[in-house]
Amino acid sequence: MLNKIKSWARRLKRDAHAIYLAAQSPRVPWHARILAIAVAGYALSPIDLIPDFIPVLGYVDDLIIVPLGIWLVLSLIPEDVMAECRAMADEAATRPRNRVAAAAIIAIWIFAAAALGWIVFAHWGPR
């Protein structure tokens, strides 16, 4: 059962990326592009309609709204376009990641947090 859920979640993530790629294709109708951009943006965004820290309701968008949006967009996009975009999304998922870039971004965030902490302490700290 757990493997089925993991597989479904991976397919959902891949389809969200494929929808984003399909929205850039000129073979997709304009109304499907607009909906695809909205659904992919919402699915890939860290900001949710209902925050996840709200018990039960916080996961409603992850379990119901996102899959329904993806299903709707998939019904509007031509199947041959989606097959190509799914292949590109699979290829992007298996591409090696740049650990140096990831370390640089993490270092920037740590530096920014430390600088903010220093400013707050200097401005409002003990006198």
TACOR-V602123 format. One record per residue. RES is the residue in one small letter. BURIAL is + if it has 16 or more other ideal C-beta (glycine too) atoms within 10 Angstrom, else -. D_FIRST is the distance of its C-alpha to the first C-alpha in Angstrom with 1 decimal. Layout:
BEGIN
RES&BURIAL&D_FIRST  RES&BURIAL&D_FIRST
END
This chain:
BEGIN
m&-&0.0  l&-&3.8  n&-&5.4  k&-&5.2  i&-&6.4  k&-&8.8  s&-&9.9  w&-&10.7  a&-&12.5  r&-&14.4  r&-&15.5  l&-&16.6  k&+&18.6  r&+&20.1  d&+&21.0  a&+&22.7  h&+&24.7  a&+&25.5  i&+&26.7  y&+&28.9  l&+&30.4  a&+&30.9  a&+&32.8  q&-&35.4  s&+&36.0  p&-&39.2  r&-&37.6  v&+&35.4  p&-&37.3  w&-&38.5  h&-&36.6  a&+&33.3  r&+&34.3  i&-&35.0  l&+&31.7  a&+&29.9  i&+&31.7  a&-&30.9  v&+&27.1  a&+&26.8  g&-&29.0  y&+&27.0  a&+&23.6  l&-&25.0  s&-&27.3  p&-&26.7  i&-&28.4  d&+&26.5  l&-&28.0  i&-&26.7  p&-&26.5  d&-&23.3  f&-&25.2  i&-&25.7  p&-&23.2  v&-&20.7  l&-&22.9  g&-&22.6  y&-&19.1  v&-&20.0  d&+&21.4  d&-&18.5  l&-&16.1  i&-&18.7  i&+&21.9  v&+&20.9  p&+&18.6  l&-&21.4  g&+&24.0  i&+&22.4  w&-&22.0  l&-&25.7  v&+&27.0  l&+&25.2  s&-&27.0  l&-&30.3  i&+&30.2  p&-&31.4  e&-&28.8  d&-&30.9  v&+&31.2  m&+&27.4  a&-&26.9  e&+&29.5  c&+&28.1  r&+&24.5  a&-&26.2  m&-&28.2  a&+&25.2  d&-&23.4  e&-&26.7  a&-&27.1  a&-&23.7  t&-&24.7  r&-&28.3  p&-&29.4  r&-&29.9  n&-&33.3  r&-&33.1  v&-&36.8  a&-&36.3  a&-&33.4  a&-&35.6  a&-&38.5  i&-&36.5  i&-&35.3  a&-&39.0  i&-&40.3  w&-&38.0  i&-&39.0  f&-&42.7  a&-&42.4  a&-&40.9  a&-&43.6  a&-&46.3  l&-&45.2  g&-&45.2  w&-&48.7  i&-&50.0  v&-&48.7  f&-&50.2  a&-&53.5  h&-&53.9  w&-&52.8  g&-&52.9  p&-&55.5  r&-&59.0
END
